[in-house]
C-alpha cells in the first residue's frame, strides 16, 4: 500500500487546489470579458448605429443636410467613439467628428477608413459591425439614404455612416471589476486554506507525530511514555492498538532476552566455535570463536566473515555464500595473527524473525589432520628413510598400469639390494646399519628425477619405478639400465660410518611395464627374482627378468667393455668423419667432426649405439678427449698442407663436448695444452655444447667458457629448441653460433594448417631474428632439399649443414669434396 508524507502533501494539496481555483477564476473572467465585448457590439453599439442612421436620414429628408453636422459631432462626445463620419455617395465627407475632414475624400484623408466594409454595406444595403478583440476596436458601418435632389421623385442616392469605437476604456473598466472580484476570492481561498491547514495540523499531523514518536520509542526498546489520544475516531483506535502492541512486544522481548541468555551460556560452554553472519557481516559469535580467531571477546562482531577465510579458499566460499548453500566443508581460516587454521565448517541457514542468517559451526581440525598425516606417513612411507614403502610403491605401479591401458607407454620397475649388508649390522651394530640405509636413501634420492619413484621395500632393498620411458622396448630398457647403473655407482662410493670406511656394492633386477606382467605384486616379485640373479652373479650388474632383454643388456655391457678396450688400444680403432658447414653462397665455412668406431667384430658401429653407453659408463670423457685430440691434429694438418690452403686456411673445426666432459676439473687445462701442443689457431676451434650443459651449474659453466673465450676458443649452442632454450641463458652465454635442430628444419615446408601445432618456419623466423639481435650467427642442421635451403635463406640463416651439401665423409673423401667445392666456388 502506497503512503504519503502528510507534512508535505497536505499543505501542497491545499496550495494546488487554490492554484486550480485561481486558474478557473481567471479563465472565467476571460470568458466574461469576451462576452461583455461581444454584448457591447451586438446591443449598445448596434443600437447607437441604427439610431444615428435614422436621425441622419430624417434630417436629410427635411432640409438641405446642414443638421447632419450636429448629429455626427454629438457622437464625438461619447468616450467610446474614436471617430465618426457621414460620407456621401461621391466618397466625400459630409460631416465628421473632426471638422478638418469635411468636404474631403474619406478614403484619402481619414486614417483607417474601412473601404472594404463600406463597399460591402453599399452592396448589401444593411449595417455591418466588425469587432477586433486583439486591437480592442469596433468598426460600425451603416447605409444612409440621402435627401431628394431637384427633379427626383424618390431618393436613390446612398451615403454611409462610419463609427470607429475604441474599446480600451471599456476593457479597463471591465478589468478593474474582475480584479476586485479576484482579490476578494483569493482572500477567501487563502483564509479557507489557512483554516484547513490549522485544522489538519491539530486533528491529523499532531496525532500522527505522536504515534510516530511512540513507535520510535518502542523501536528503541522504551515501552513507557506512549501517547494517550483523547476522544474517539481512527487515531484513538490507532493509539489503543499501539499500546497493545507495545505490551506484547515487551513481553516477547523479555522472553527473548531470557532465551538468548540461556543460548549464550550454552554456546560459550561449547568447544566448537559458533558464528552467525548476515549479508556477510558477523552479527554474533561465542567465546570459542573469539579464542579460535585470537581476538578479544566480542571482537568478531561487525567484521566481514570472508575476511577470516584463507585466500586459497576465498573464491569457493564466496560462491557457496552467494548461492546460499548449506553443508559441511573443510575450509582454511586465518586468525588475527595471520596463522592458517584448517577447520571443518558446518553451515546452516536460519530465520530469525524477518532476518535470514547463516549459522556456522567451526571445528578446529589441526589435531585430526596431524593424526591423519601421521597415519598416512606410517601407511605409505618408511619411517627410517622417509621413502615410500612397499604398499605405496605397489599403489604407484597400479596407477602406472592403468595409465598404460589408456595410452601406449613404457615404464620399468627395479629392485636394488645392498650386498653383504648383514655383515655391517653384525660388525658395527644396528645403529650403524640404520645410518648406512639413511645415507643410501639420500644418495639415491639426489639422483631421482621427474617421472621416478624411489621406495624402500625391505630391510636392505630399495625399489625404483621409472615412468614415461621413450622409444621401443629395447630403447626403453636401455634407458632404464643406464639410470639404474648410475644408482649402483653412487652406492659403490665410499661411506664412512663410526670411523670405518665401507665399500659397498649392490645388485639390481628390472622388469618392464607392461611387457613382463600386468599385476603389480607379480611385477615386484619378478624384479626381486632378477635382483637375486644379479647378486648370485657376484657383481654390481643390472639383470632383467625377461630373457631377451637380459641378452640385450648383456650385449650393451659387452659393447662397453669393447669400447673401453678400443680406447686403450694404440692406435684406437676410432676414426672421424667430417660433415661440411656452408654459408649462404654455398662456400665451405666450417666442418663438424663426428666420431665413428670400427670394431673388428661388429664393423662400423653407429654413434647412436655406442655414445649412450659411453655416457652411461663414463667412457664419454676419454672418448671426447680422443675426438678433440684427433680433430685438432687433423685441422693443423690441413692448414699446413699447401694443397688444402684454398679452403682450410680459415676453416672452423666444430667438436661436440658432452656435459660430463665439460665438467671435468682439468677440461680447461686440457684445451689449453691441446692448442699449444698441436699449434692450431684457437679461433679455428669451435666447441659445441648442448643446453643440458648449462642446467646443472650455470655460474661454473659461464666461468669456464669465459676462460676459454679469452684464449680465442669459440662456442656453438647445439640442438637449440629441443631442450630448455632459456633466453636468460642466451643473453649471458659467450656463444658465437646458434644451431637449429634438424627436427625444425625437416618440417620447415609444412603447410600452415598441418595439425601439428605451430609451423616450424614461423619458429625458425623467430629464432633467427632473436639470434641476430644478440649478434649470433645461425646454423641450420639437417638441410636435405633445395626447398628447405631456400626457405632458410629467406629466414636469414647464415650457415647450413646436411645431406643437401654432403653426408659425413672420411678424411680423404672430405678433402676431395672440399677441393672440388673450392674450385667451383672460390672464396
Secondary structure, DSSP 4 states (H G I P E B T S, - for coil): -----HHHHHHHHHHHHHHHHHHHHHHHHHHHHHHHHHHIIIIIIHHHHHHHHHHHHHHHHHSSSTTHHHHHHHHTTSTTEEEEEEE-TTSBEEEESSGGGTTSBHHHHSTT--HHHHHHHHHHTS-EEEEETTTTEEEEEEEEEPPPPTT-SS---EEEEEEEEE-HHHHHHHHHHHHHHHHHHHHHHHHHHHHHHHHHIIIIIHHHHHHHHHHHHHHTT--SS-----SSSHHHHHHHHHHHHHHHHHHHHHHHHHHHHHHHHHHHH-SSEEEEEETTEEEEE-HHHHHHHT--TTTTTTSBGGGGB-HHHHHHHHHHHHTT--EEEEEEEE-TT--EEEEEEEEEEEEETTEEEEEEEEEE-HHHHHHHHHHHHHHHB-TTT-SB-HHHHHHHHHHHHHHHHHS--EEEEEEEEETTHHHHHHHH-HHHHHHHHHHHHHHHHHH--TTEEEEEEETTEEEEEEEEE-SSHHHHHHHHHHHHHHHHHHHTS-EEETTEEE---EEEEEEEETTT-S-HHHHHHHHHHHHHHHHHHTSS-EEESSHHHHHHHHHHHHHHHHHHHHHHSSS-SEEEEEEEEEETTS-EEEEEEEEEEEETTTEEE-HHHHHHHHHHHTTHHHHHHHHHHHHHHHHHHHHT-GGGHHHHTT-EEEEE--HHHHTSTTHHHHHHHHHHHHT--GGGEEEEEETHHHHH-HHHHHHHHHHHHHTT-EEEEEEETSS---HHHHHHS--SEEEEPHHHHTTTT--TT-SSSS-HHHHHHHHHHHHHHTT-EEEE----SHHHHHHHHHHT--EE-STTT---B-HHHHHHHHHHHHHHS--
